[in-house]
Amino acid sequence: MKKNTNTYQQAIENSNIVSKTDINGIITFVNDEFCKISGYTKEELLGKNHNIVRHPDVPKEHFKLLWETIKLKRQTYKSTVKNLTKDGRSVYLNTTISPIFNEFDDIEEFIAIRYDVTQEVELKKDLEKKDKELKLLNKTLEMRVQEQTKQLKELNQNLEQRVEEEIEKNKQKQKILFWQSRMASLGQMLANIAHQWRQPLTELNLALFNMKKAAIKNEIEEISKYYKDSKEIIANMSQTIDDFSNFFNPNKEKKKFDLKIALEESLNISKKLIQKENIVIKKDYIDVEVFGVSNEFSQVIINFLQNSAQAFNKNNVKNRLINIQIKKITQENNHFAQVLFLDNALGVNEKTLDKIFEPYFTTKHQSNGTGLGLFMSKMIIEKSLNGNILAQNFKNGLLFTINLPL
């Protein structure tokens, strides 16, 4: 297994603006989103140095640090980068650049993944000019963000260490694939945190701006109202971090857990995705406990939700519905909890249905998935929860059936 596999797949999962270069910075691949935001065609970009989109305002020291990081230190580089489009506009992109290694552990090429944060950056600059006297409150918030971000990074480092130890102990192909997919899922979850923070950050900035205007007019009641709103927004942002931190706690032990609670946790983690894609969730639960790690089961449901959302978009489904049911069944005198997950996203081609749990198998474009999500889900159900999982086309959608021993 090449060492570059995990880095490449994690990067692809994190965004949708993609480019690749050789070790000299010459562009070898761009996707449509890259062309759209830069204003260049693929023909104008391929074979050119990547500095074709470099903004002259960016100091050369930044690029020296970038190359030292990815070429000499052989590490991933992350930053918000200011670029210049073909028509002279400035755009800001949150950027992750990762080296890709060949089988001899030499750097073969670089892949860069981005998403557009121009609107957020420009809004932040505008508000900073108008609200200098509110720096103390902003600084307090920034300290809280840094503290929680540090905790997330520590969790990530802890997980990476566990991955390395597990790979060292177990050279079997399935073990390696399993932990690679967990890292890809972690990257997706961190992206979800950023997504869930964008709207409240905008609301907080607006509340602080209104508080300033009310203070100028000496409107005491309005100041109190906006102050209360700001505190509530900050509290909700803090709770979001706590929820995700608990979800990725690497030290959870196997124990009895309520399937209904684990399902609700996965729906809460994915609520922004559900709202964005206009998905209706119908639930039919009973209280039943199984033995295992609850957040691993939640990850399975999150994988299902992400697959359904992508299938809805791919097949242009308008009325998007997902049914989730929990019940008890008996098979050959053995008692099971059964979880049924059914969408109406038109199902999967029968010729490929029996392959969807295979590692790296995917019907999606490579920029939208790695083919590890359902493989990891099967590993969790069978190896961690001692159950079984089945996928089948049912009516106008795909039905996942999970049986877990009581």
C-alpha positions as CSV (number, residue, x, y, z in Angstrom):
1,M,0.0,0.0,0.0
2,K,1.5,3.3,-1.0
3,K,2.1,5.8,1.7
4,N,0.5,8.6,-0.3
5,T,-2.9,6.9,-0.3
6,N,-4.1,8.2,3.1
7,T,-2.9,11.8,2.3
8,Y,-4.5,11.8,-1.1
9,Q,-7.9,10.5,0.0
10,Q,-8.0,12.8,3.1
11,A,-7.3,15.8,0.9
12,I,-10.0,14.9,-1.7
13,E,-12.6,14.5,1.1
14,N,-12.0,18.0,2.5
15,S,-13.0,20.3,-0.4
16,N,-14.1,20.8,-4.0
17,I,-11.6,23.1,-5.7
18,V,-8.7,20.8,-6.8
19,S,-5.4,21.1,-8.6
20,K,-2.3,18.9,-8.9
21,T,1.3,19.9,-9.8
22,D,4.6,18.1,-10.4
23,I,7.5,18.7,-8.0
24,N,8.5,21.8,-9.9
25,G,5.1,23.5,-9.4
26,I,3.9,22.9,-13.0
27,I,0.1,22.3,-13.2
28,T,-0.8,18.8,-14.3
29,F,-4.5,18.7,-13.3
30,V,-7.3,21.1,-12.4
31,N,-11.0,20.4,-11.9
32,D,-13.9,22.5,-13.2
33,E,-14.3,24.4,-9.9
34,F,-10.7,25.6,-10.1
35,C,-11.3,26.9,-13.6
36,K,-14.6,28.5,-12.5
37,I,-13.1,30.5,-9.6
38,S,-9.8,31.4,-11.4
39,G,-11.4,32.4,-14.7
40,Y,-8.9,30.4,-16.7
41,T,-9.6,27.5,-19.0
42,K,-8.0,24.1,-18.5
43,E,-6.0,24.7,-21.6
44,E,-4.6,28.0,-20.2
45,L,-3.6,26.3,-16.9
46,L,-2.2,22.9,-17.8
47,G,1.5,23.0,-18.2
48,K,1.8,26.4,-16.6
49,N,3.5,27.2,-13.2
50,H,1.0,27.4,-10.4
51,N,2.1,31.0,-9.7
52,I,-0.2,32.0,-12.6
53,V,-2.8,32.6,-9.9
54,R,-0.4,34.0,-7.3
55,H,-1.4,37.5,-5.9
56,P,1.4,40.1,-6.0
57,D,0.4,41.3,-2.5
58,V,1.4,38.0,-0.9
59,P,5.0,38.2,0.5
60,K,7.6,35.8,-1.1
61,E,8.4,34.5,2.5
62,H,5.0,32.8,2.5
63,F,5.9,30.8,-0.6
64,K,9.3,29.9,0.9
65,L,7.6,28.5,4.0
66,L,5.1,26.6,1.8
67,W,7.8,24.9,-0.2
68,E,9.9,24.2,2.9
69,T,6.9,22.5,4.5
70,I,5.7,20.3,1.6
71,K,9.0,19.6,-0.1
72,L,11.7,19.6,2.5
73,K,9.8,18.7,5.7
74,R,7.5,16.5,3.7
75,Q,4.4,17.7,5.6
76,T,1.0,19.0,4.7
77,Y,0.6,22.8,4.4
78,K,-2.5,24.6,5.4
79,S,-3.3,28.3,5.1
80,T,-5.8,30.9,3.8
81,V,-4.3,32.0,0.5
82,K,-5.0,35.2,-1.5
83,N,-5.1,34.5,-5.2
84,L,-5.5,36.7,-8.3
85,T,-8.1,35.6,-11.0
86,K,-7.6,36.1,-14.7
87,D,-9.9,39.2,-14.7
88,G,-7.9,40.8,-11.8
89,R,-10.2,40.0,-8.9
90,S,-8.8,39.0,-5.5
91,V,-10.1,35.7,-4.0
92,Y,-9.3,34.1,-0.7
93,L,-9.1,30.3,-0.4
94,N,-8.7,28.0,2.6
95,T,-6.0,25.8,1.1
96,T,-4.5,22.4,2.0
97,I,-1.4,21.2,0.0
98,S,-0.2,17.6,0.5
99,P,2.8,15.8,-1.0
100,I,2.0,12.5,-2.7
101,F,4.7,9.8,-2.4
102,N,5.6,7.0,-4.9
103,E,6.4,3.4,-3.8
104,F,10.0,4.5,-3.2
105,D,9.0,7.1,-0.6
106,D,9.9,10.0,-3.0
107,I,7.7,12.9,-3.5
108,E,6.0,12.3,-6.9
109,E,3.5,15.3,-7.1
110,F,1.4,17.7,-4.9
111,I,-2.3,18.0,-4.6
112,A,-4.0,21.2,-3.4
113,I,-7.6,21.3,-2.1
114,R,-9.4,24.6,-1.5
115,Y,-12.7,26.2,-0.6
116,D,-13.7,29.8,-1.2
117,V,-13.8,32.0,1.9
118,T,-13.6,35.4,0.0
119,Q,-17.0,36.6,1.3
120,E,-16.1,35.8,4.9
121,V,-12.7,37.4,4.7
122,E,-14.0,40.6,3.1
123,L,-16.8,40.8,5.7
124,K,-14.3,40.4,8.5
125,K,-12.1,43.1,7.1
126,D,-15.0,45.5,6.8
127,L,-16.3,44.8,10.3
128,E,-12.8,45.2,11.8
129,K,-12.5,48.7,10.4
130,K,-15.9,49.7,11.9
131,D,-15.7,47.9,15.3
132,K,-12.2,48.5,16.7
133,E,-13.6,49.3,20.1
134,L,-15.0,45.8,20.3
135,K,-11.6,44.1,20.1
136,L,-11.7,42.9,23.7
137,L,-14.8,40.9,23.2
138,N,-13.5,39.5,19.9
139,K,-10.2,38.6,21.6
140,T,-12.0,36.7,24.2
141,L,-13.9,34.7,21.5
142,E,-10.6,34.1,19.6
143,M,-9.0,32.7,22.7
144,R,-11.9,30.4,23.1
145,V,-11.7,29.3,19.5
146,Q,-8.0,28.7,19.8
147,E,-8.4,26.7,23.0
148,Q,-11.0,24.5,21.4
149,T,-9.1,24.2,18.1
150,K,-6.1,23.1,20.1
151,Q,-8.2,20.4,21.8
152,L,-9.4,19.2,18.4
153,K,-5.8,19.1,17.1
154,E,-4.7,17.1,20.1
155,L,-7.5,14.6,19.5
156,N,-6.4,14.4,15.8
157,Q,-2.8,13.8,16.8
158,N,-3.9,11.1,19.3
159,L,-5.9,9.4,16.6
160,E,-3.0,9.6,14.2
161,Q,-0.7,8.0,16.8
162,R,-3.2,5.2,17.3
163,V,-3.4,4.7,13.5
164,E,0.4,4.4,13.3
165,E,0.6,1.9,16.2
166,E,-2.2,-0.2,14.7
167,I,-0.6,-0.3,11.2
168,E,2.7,-1.3,12.8
169,K,1.1,-4.2,14.7
170,N,-1.2,-5.3,11.9
171,K,0.1,-5.5,8.3
172,Q,-3.1,-7.0,6.9
173,K,-4.7,-5.0,4.1
174,Q,-8.1,-4.6,5.8
175,K,-6.6,-3.1,9.0
176,I,-4.7,-0.5,7.0
177,L,-7.8,0.4,4.9
178,F,-10.0,0.7,8.0
179,W,-7.8,3.3,9.7
180,Q,-7.3,5.2,6.5
181,S,-11.0,5.6,6.1
182,R,-11.3,6.8,9.7
183,M,-8.8,9.6,9.0
184,A,-10.8,10.6,5.9
185,S,-14.0,10.7,8.0
186,L,-12.2,12.9,10.6
187,G,-11.2,15.3,7.9
188,Q,-14.9,15.5,6.8
189,M,-16.0,16.1,10.4
190,L,-13.6,18.9,10.9
191,A,-14.9,20.5,7.7
192,N,-18.4,20.1,9.2
193,I,-17.4,22.1,12.3
194,A,-16.1,24.9,10.1
195,H,-19.3,24.8,8.1
196,Q,-21.5,25.0,11.3
197,W,-19.5,28.0,12.6
198,R,-19.8,30.2,9.5
199,Q,-23.4,31.3,10.0
200,P,-23.1,32.0,13.8
201,L,-19.9,34.0,13.2
202,T,-21.7,36.1,10.7
203,E,-24.6,36.5,13.2
204,L,-22.2,37.4,16.0
205,N,-20.5,40.1,13.9
206,L,-23.9,41.6,13.0
207,A,-25.0,41.6,16.7
208,L,-21.8,43.4,17.7
209,F,-22.2,45.9,15.0
210,N,-25.8,46.6,16.1
211,M,-24.6,46.8,19.7
212,K,-22.2,49.6,18.6
213,K,-24.9,51.5,16.9
214,A,-27.2,51.2,19.9
215,A,-24.4,52.4,22.2
216,I,-23.9,55.5,20.0
217,K,-27.6,56.3,20.3
218,N,-27.6,55.4,24.0
219,E,-30.4,52.8,23.5
220,I,-29.9,50.8,26.7
221,E,-32.6,48.2,26.0
222,E,-31.2,47.5,22.5
223,I,-27.6,47.1,24.0
224,S,-28.9,44.6,26.5
225,K,-30.7,42.7,23.8
226,Y,-27.7,42.4,21.4
227,Y,-25.4,41.6,24.4
228,K,-27.7,38.7,25.3
229,D,-27.9,37.5,21.7
230,S,-24.1,37.6,21.5
231,K,-23.7,35.5,24.6
232,E,-26.2,32.9,23.3
233,I,-24.4,32.6,20.0
234,I,-21.0,32.1,21.7
235,A,-22.5,29.5,24.0
236,N,-23.9,27.6,21.0
237,M,-20.6,27.7,19.2
238,S,-18.9,26.4,22.3
239,Q,-21.5,23.6,22.6
240,T,-20.8,22.6,19.0
241,I,-17.1,22.1,19.8
242,D,-18.0,20.1,22.9
243,D,-20.3,17.9,20.9
244,F,-17.7,17.1,18.2
245,S,-14.9,16.7,20.8
246,N,-17.0,14.1,22.6
247,F,-17.8,12.3,19.3
248,F,-14.1,11.9,18.5
249,N,-13.0,10.9,22.0
250,P,-10.4,8.2,21.1
251,N,-10.6,6.6,24.6
252,K,-14.2,5.3,24.5
253,E,-14.5,1.7,25.6
254,K,-17.0,-0.9,24.5
255,K,-20.1,-0.9,26.6
256,K,-23.9,-1.1,26.4
257,F,-25.4,1.9,24.5
258,D,-28.9,2.9,23.3
259,L,-29.2,2.7,19.5
260,K,-31.8,5.5,19.6
261,I,-29.3,7.9,21.3
262,A,-26.5,6.9,18.9
263,L,-28.8,7.6,15.9
264,E,-29.8,11.0,17.2
265,E,-26.2,11.9,17.8
266,S,-25.4,11.1,14.1
267,L,-28.4,13.2,12.9
268,N,-27.3,16.1,15.2
269,I,-23.7,15.9,13.8
270,S,-25.1,15.9,10.2
271,K,-27.9,18.5,10.8
272,K,-26.3,21.2,8.6
273,L,-26.0,18.7,5.7
274,I,-29.6,17.6,6.2
275,Q,-30.9,21.2,6.2
276,K,-28.7,22.2,3.3
277,E,-29.9,19.3,1.1
278,N,-33.6,19.7,2.2
279,I,-33.8,16.1,3.4
280,V,-36.8,14.9,5.5
281,I,-36.0,12.3,8.1
282,K,-38.8,10.0,9.3
283,K,-38.0,8.0,12.4
284,D,-39.6,4.9,14.0
285,Y,-37.6,4.0,17.1
286,I,-37.8,1.6,20.0
287,D,-35.5,1.6,23.1
288,V,-32.9,-1.2,22.6
289,E,-29.3,-1.6,23.8
290,V,-26.4,-3.3,22.1
291,F,-22.7,-3.7,23.1
292,G,-19.9,-1.7,21.4
293,V,-18.7,1.9,20.9
294,S,-21.6,4.2,20.3
295,N,-19.7,6.8,18.2
296,E,-18.5,4.1,15.8
297,F,-22.1,3.1,15.1
298,S,-23.0,6.8,14.7
299,Q,-20.2,7.1,12.1
300,V,-21.9,4.3,10.1
301,I,-25.2,6.3,10.0
302,I,-23.2,9.5,9.1
303,N,-21.7,7.6,6.1
304,F,-25.2,6.5,5.0
305,L,-26.5,10.1,5.3
306,Q,-23.6,11.5,3.2
307,N,-24.1,8.8,0.5
308,S,-27.8,9.5,0.3
309,A,-27.2,13.3,0.0
310,Q,-24.8,12.7,-2.9
311,A,-27.2,10.2,-4.6
312,F,-30.1,12.8,-4.2
313,N,-28.0,15.4,-6.1
314,K,-26.6,12.9,-8.7
315,N,-30.2,11.7,-9.6
316,N,-31.8,15.2,-9.2
317,V,-34.4,13.9,-6.7
318,K,-36.7,16.7,-5.6
319,N,-38.7,15.3,-2.6
320,R,-35.9,13.8,-0.5
321,L,-36.9,11.4,2.2
322,I,-35.0,9.1,4.5
323,N,-36.7,6.5,6.8
324,I,-34.9,5.2,9.8
325,Q,-36.4,2.4,11.9
326,I,-35.2,0.4,15.0
327,K,-36.9,-2.9,15.9
328,K,-36.2,-6.3,17.5
329,I,-36.1,-9.5,15.6
330,T,-35.4,-13.2,16.2
331,Q,-33.4,-15.4,13.8
332,E,-32.7,-19.1,14.6
333,N,-33.4,-18.5,18.3
334,N,-31.0,-15.6,18.4
335,H,-32.3,-12.1,19.3
336,F,-31.1,-9.0,17.4
337,A,-31.7,-5.3,17.2
338,Q,-32.4,-4.4,13.6
339,V,-31.8,-0.9,12.1
340,L,-33.3,-0.1,8.7
341,F,-32.1,2.9,6.7
342,L,-34.0,3.6,3.5
343,D,-33.8,6.6,1.1
344,N,-35.7,7.4,-2.1
345,A,-32.6,8.3,-4.1
346,L,-33.4,5.8,-6.9
347,G,-31.1,3.0,-5.7
348,V,-27.9,1.5,-7.2
349,N,-27.3,-0.3,-10.5
350,E,-27.9,-4.0,-9.8
351,K,-24.6,-4.9,-11.6
352,T,-22.6,-2.9,-9.0
353,L,-24.8,-3.5,-5.9
354,D,-22.8,-6.5,-4.7
355,K,-19.5,-4.4,-4.9
356,I,-20.5,-1.3,-2.8
357,F,-18.8,-2.7,0.4
358,E,-15.5,-3.4,-1.4
359,P,-12.6,-1.0,-0.5
360,Y,-12.1,1.8,-3.0
361,F,-15.2,0.9,-5.0
362,T,-17.3,4.1,-5.7
363,T,-19.8,5.2,-8.4
364,K,-18.9,8.9,-7.6
365,H,-16.4,11.2,-9.2
366,Q,-13.0,10.8,-7.4
367,S,-13.3,14.4,-6.1
368,N,-16.5,13.4,-4.2
369,G,-15.5,10.2,-2.5
370,T,-12.8,7.6,-1.8
371,G,-14.8,4.4,-1.8
372,L,-13.9,3.7,1.8
373,G,-17.0,4.9,3.6
374,L,-19.2,1.8,3.2
375,F,-16.2,-0.5,3.5
376,M,-15.5,1.1,6.9
377,S,-19.1,0.8,7.8
378,K,-19.1,-2.9,7.1
379,M,-15.9,-3.3,9.2
380,I,-17.5,-1.5,12.1
381,I,-20.7,-3.5,12.0
382,E,-19.0,-6.9,11.6
383,K,-15.7,-6.5,13.5
384,S,-16.6,-4.0,16.2
385,L,-20.3,-4.7,16.8
386,N,-20.3,-8.4,15.8
387,G,-23.3,-7.9,13.5
388,N,-24.0,-8.0,9.8
389,I,-25.1,-5.5,7.2
390,L,-27.0,-5.9,3.9
391,A,-27.6,-3.4,1.1
392,Q,-30.5,-3.9,-1.4
393,N,-32.6,-1.8,-3.8
394,F,-36.0,-1.4,-2.4
395,K,-38.9,0.4,-4.1
396,N,-37.3,3.7,-5.4
397,G,-34.3,3.8,-3.1
398,L,-31.4,1.9,-1.4
399,L,-32.1,0.0,1.9
400,F,-29.4,-0.8,4.4
401,T,-30.3,-3.5,7.0
402,I,-28.1,-3.8,10.1
403,N,-28.6,-6.7,12.6
404,L,-26.8,-6.4,15.9
405,P,-26.9,-9.0,18.6
406,L,-28.6,-8.1,21.9
